[in-house]
Amino acid sequence: MIRRASTDDANSLLNIYSQYIDTPTTFEEELPTIEEFENRIRTIQDVYPYLVFEVDGKILWFSYAHRFSDRAAYEWSATLSIYVDENYLHQGIGRELYSEVIEILKIQGVRMIYAGYKCGGWRSVQWFEKCINSCESAPSTIIPFSQLKLRLK
């Protein structure tokens, strides 16, 4: 089941996230506190989707989007993050949830999404861009995720 994350999920999400703290997957070097994670869930969902995938009440995966840059010109650009419990890798869960987040971002009016890449060393960050909505007309204001009435898959 895919659903919106809540601050009640913070402990489960932090447990999954902790599996990545010593890998090149996240740029953080220290595991955030539970309070920091709860605050991230709250503040991200003010505008962007923060979703979890669960089976039998156990969260196996989570994904969220956030603004690419604080500069006004990037209002219609977002980055995506995805974290899967290491015991459930390579089962297509990530692809399904990633697609759900992208569809929500399209509805919100986001035009471009970016994902960062680093691979075990001192390397420059490379940005991969994907256009998810037409860029032929002037954009309207992003619709906050908290205002969307969506029926998740």
N, C-alpha and C positions, 0 to 999 in steps of 0.2 A: 504494500500500500504506500502510495506517495501522499504526503500531507505537509502542511505548513509546520515549520519548526516552532517550538515554544521554549521559553526560558526553562521550563521543566525538563527539557531534553538536554540541557547544558552538560550534565555529568556524562551522559552517554556519548555525546558529540566530542567532548574533551577526551574521553577514553580512545575514541577512534583517532582523533587528531594527534594524540600522544604517540601513536605508532609512526608518525611522519616527522616528528620534531628533530630527529637525528639523521634525516635523509635530505637529499636535495629538493624534495617536493615542496617544502615550505621555506620561506626566507627567515622565519623566526628561529631563534636559537634557544630560547627558553620557553617552556610550556606556560601558557597563560593561566591565571587563576580561574576558578569557577566563576567568580564575580565578573572578571573581564569577559569571559565567554558569554555569560548571560547578557551583559551589556551589548556585546557584538550582535547577538541574535536580535535584541530589541531594536537597536539603532539601524541595523541593516534592513530589517523588515519595515521600517518606516517608509522606505522607498522601493527596495528591491526584494526579489523572492529569496527566501531561505527555506529550503525544502529538505525533508528526510524521507528515506525509504525504509520501511520496517516490515518485518515478517514476524507474525505471532507476538507482536508487542516489542520486539527487539530491533533497535535501529542498526541497520547494516551499512548505511551510506548517507551522506549529506552533501548538499551542494547549495551554493549561494552566489549571488552576483552583487557587485558593488560598483560604485562610480569609478571610472577609469582615472579621472583626474578632477581636482577641485576647480580647475579653470572653467569659465563659462562655456567656452567653445566645445568642451567635451561632455556637455550635459547629456548628449544622446549616445554616449559610449560607455560600455561597462566591461568589467572583467569577470571571469567566472572561476570559481574554485570548486573542486570536487574531492571528497575523501571517502574511501571505501574501507570498511573493516578488512584487515589483511587476510582474514579467514574466508572472505567472500570475493576475492579478486577474480577477474576473468570470467564472470558469469553474465555479463551484459547489463548488470544493474546500473553501472555508471552511465552507459550510453542512454538508457531509458530516462534516467533522471536529468541528465544533461540536456536531452531533447525537450523535456518538460520545462526546464528553466528557460531555454531559448524561446520556446513558444510564448511563455509569459512575457519575456522581454519584448518580443514582437508586438504583443498586445499593448504593452506599456508605451511603445513608441521609440524604443531604443533602436538605433541604426546600426551600430558596430559593436562587436564583442571582441575582447582580446584575452589571450591566455599567455602567461609568462613561462619561460622554459629555462632551466638550469640543469646541469648534468655533472654533478660530483667534482667540481673544481672551480677555480677562479675564472669565470667566463662572463662575458657580457650577457645581459638579458636580451633575448630575442622576442619580439612581439609578433604574434601571428594574428592576423585580422580576418574577421568573417563578417560580411555584410548580411544582416538578417532582415532589413527593411529597405525599401527604396530610398535612395538619396537624391531623387529628382525634384522634390518639392521642399519648401521650408518646413522644418519640424515644428510640431506642437510640443507643449510642455509634457514631460514624462508623467504618466499616470502612476501615482504611488501604489505599490503592491498592496498596502493595507486597505486601499479603496476598491480593489478588484474583487468582484464576486465570481470566483472561478470554481468550477467543479473539477477537481483534480482526478486524474485517472486512477 
